Amino acid sequence: AVLGTLILVAAVANLPLAVANVALPDIGKHFDASQTQLNMVAVGYSLGLAATVLWLGALGDRYGRKQMLLFGVVLSLPACLLAAWAPSIHVLVGARILGGVAAGMAYPTTLAIITALWKGPERTKSIALWSAVGGSASALGPLGAGALLEVFDWGSVFLLSLPLAVVALFMAIRL
């Protein structure tokens, strides 16, 4: 159950990586956005994640991994809501960066907890499963976003990880 929770948290961090890419044409029309602004929407999440993953992981190691993981999942909730209902392209870019920062809190912590809880072959199996599901989640993001765009507007793609984040938060608190 603990491993499943950690994998779910990692999936919540990975899923939003490329969801915006599918919606960029609709976002551009809605905000009359420039190509540079659309590029920032596309890479904002990765930017927030890459800029913070190392030092937030170290802070989690020093001050408490569970707290860092919980804070990252909690912060992902308003980030995805803000992105979904952004009133301007600037707010959308900021929300994407904020979501990446949230992922920078939660994602490295999941791996740190796995390496602390399991040893030997069990650790290898746990990391392999964590990697496989995490990679799948980031690959499924654009597919899920495309399905949402068939029915809903561009903001819906940013809500794709919301139900998973709520379940992950509940499980992380409980386990």
C-alpha positions as CSV (number, residue, x, y, z in Angstrom):
1,A,0.0,0.0,0.0
2,V,2.8,2.4,0.8
3,L,4.6,1.6,-2.5
4,G,1.3,2.1,-4.4
5,T,0.8,5.5,-2.6
6,L,4.4,6.6,-3.6
7,I,3.8,5.5,-7.2
8,L,0.5,7.4,-7.3
9,V,2.2,10.6,-6.0
10,A,4.9,10.2,-8.7
11,A,2.2,9.7,-11.3
12,V,0.5,12.9,-10.1
13,A,3.8,14.7,-10.6
14,N,4.4,13.1,-14.1
15,L,1.0,13.3,-15.6
16,P,0.9,17.1,-16.1
17,L,4.2,17.3,-17.9
18,A,2.9,17.4,-21.5
19,V,-0.9,17.9,-21.1
20,A,-0.7,21.5,-22.2
21,N,0.9,20.6,-25.6
22,V,-2.3,19.1,-26.9
23,A,-4.3,22.2,-25.9
24,L,-1.9,24.9,-27.2
25,P,-3.9,25.8,-30.3
26,D,-7.0,26.3,-28.2
27,I,-5.1,28.2,-25.5
28,G,-3.5,30.4,-28.2
29,K,-6.9,31.3,-29.7
30,H,-8.5,31.9,-26.3
31,F,-5.8,34.3,-25.1
32,D,-4.6,35.5,-28.4
33,A,-1.2,34.4,-27.2
34,S,2.1,34.8,-28.9
35,Q,4.3,31.8,-29.7
36,T,6.6,32.7,-26.9
37,Q,3.8,32.7,-24.4
38,L,2.6,29.3,-25.7
39,N,6.1,28.0,-25.4
40,M,6.1,29.1,-21.7
41,V,2.8,27.3,-21.1
42,A,4.3,24.2,-22.7
43,V,7.6,24.2,-20.7
44,G,6.5,26.1,-17.6
45,Y,5.8,22.9,-15.6
46,S,9.1,21.3,-16.6
47,L,10.9,24.6,-15.7
48,G,9.4,24.7,-12.2
49,L,10.2,21.0,-11.7
50,A,13.8,21.2,-13.1
51,A,14.6,24.4,-11.1
52,T,13.5,23.0,-7.8
53,V,13.8,19.2,-7.8
54,L,17.3,19.0,-6.4
55,W,17.1,21.5,-3.6
56,L,13.6,20.6,-2.6
57,G,14.6,16.9,-2.5
58,A,17.5,17.9,-0.2
59,L,15.2,19.9,2.0
60,G,12.9,16.9,2.3
61,D,15.8,14.8,3.3
62,R,16.8,17.3,5.9
63,Y,13.5,18.4,7.4
64,G,11.1,15.5,6.7
65,R,10.2,13.6,3.6
66,K,6.6,13.0,4.5
67,Q,5.9,16.7,5.1
68,M,7.6,17.6,1.8
69,L,5.6,15.0,-0.1
70,L,2.3,16.1,1.5
71,F,3.0,19.8,0.8
72,G,3.9,19.0,-2.8
73,V,0.6,17.1,-3.4
74,V,-1.4,19.8,-1.6
75,L,0.3,22.6,-3.7
76,S,-0.5,20.6,-6.9
77,L,-4.3,21.0,-6.2
78,P,-4.5,24.8,-6.5
79,A,-1.9,24.8,-9.2
80,C,-4.0,22.7,-11.5
81,L,-7.2,24.6,-10.6
82,L,-5.6,27.9,-11.3
83,A,-4.3,26.6,-14.6
84,A,-7.7,25.3,-15.6
85,W,-9.5,28.6,-14.9
86,A,-6.6,31.0,-15.6
87,P,-8.0,34.5,-16.5
88,S,-4.9,35.4,-18.5
89,I,-2.0,33.7,-20.3
90,H,0.4,35.1,-17.6
91,V,-1.6,33.5,-14.8
92,L,-1.6,30.2,-16.8
93,V,2.2,30.3,-17.2
94,G,2.5,31.1,-13.4
95,A,0.2,28.2,-12.6
96,R,2.2,25.8,-14.8
97,I,5.5,26.9,-13.0
98,L,3.8,26.5,-9.6
99,G,2.6,23.0,-10.6
100,G,6.2,22.2,-11.5
101,V,7.4,23.4,-8.1
102,A,4.8,21.2,-6.4
103,A,6.1,18.3,-8.5
104,G,9.7,19.2,-7.4
105,M,8.6,18.8,-3.8
106,A,6.7,15.5,-4.2
107,Y,8.6,13.6,-7.0
108,P,12.1,13.3,-5.6
109,T,10.7,12.5,-2.2
110,T,8.9,9.4,-3.5
111,L,12.1,7.9,-4.6
112,A,13.9,8.9,-1.4
113,I,11.2,7.2,0.7
114,I,11.4,4.0,-1.5
115,T,15.2,3.9,-1.1
116,A,14.8,4.3,2.7
117,L,12.1,1.7,3.1
118,W,13.4,-1.2,0.9
119,K,16.7,-2.9,0.5
120,G,18.2,-5.3,-1.9
121,P,16.1,-7.0,-4.6
122,E,12.9,-5.5,-3.1
123,R,14.3,-2.0,-3.6
124,T,15.2,-2.8,-7.2
125,K,11.7,-4.1,-7.9
126,S,10.1,-1.1,-6.2
127,I,12.2,1.4,-8.2
128,A,11.5,-0.5,-11.4
129,L,7.7,-0.4,-10.8
130,W,8.0,3.3,-9.7
131,S,9.8,4.1,-13.0
132,A,7.5,2.2,-15.2
133,V,4.3,3.7,-13.8
134,G,5.9,7.2,-13.7
135,G,7.0,6.9,-17.4
136,S,3.6,5.6,-18.4
137,A,1.8,8.5,-16.6
138,S,3.8,11.1,-18.4
139,A,3.1,9.3,-21.7
140,L,-0.7,9.0,-21.0
141,G,-1.0,12.7,-20.2
142,P,-1.3,13.9,-23.8
143,L,-3.7,11.0,-24.6
144,G,-6.0,11.9,-21.7
145,A,-5.8,15.6,-22.6
146,G,-6.8,14.8,-26.1
147,A,-9.8,12.8,-25.0
148,L,-10.8,15.7,-22.7
149,L,-10.5,18.2,-25.5
150,E,-13.0,16.2,-27.6
151,V,-15.7,17.1,-25.0
152,F,-14.5,20.0,-22.9
153,D,-12.5,23.3,-23.4
154,W,-8.8,23.8,-23.0
155,G,-8.9,24.2,-19.2
156,S,-10.0,20.7,-18.7
157,V,-6.6,19.3,-19.6
158,F,-5.1,20.8,-16.4
159,L,-7.7,19.0,-14.3
160,L,-6.6,15.5,-15.5
161,S,-4.4,14.9,-12.4
162,L,-6.9,16.4,-9.9
163,P,-8.7,13.2,-9.0
164,L,-5.4,11.3,-8.7
165,A,-4.0,14.1,-6.5
166,V,-7.0,13.9,-4.1
167,V,-6.7,10.1,-3.8
168,A,-2.9,10.4,-3.5
169,L,-3.2,13.0,-0.7
170,F,-5.7,10.9,1.2
171,M,-3.5,7.8,0.9
172,A,-0.3,9.7,1.8
173,I,-1.9,11.1,4.9
174,R,-3.3,7.7,5.9
175,L,-0.3,5.5,5.1
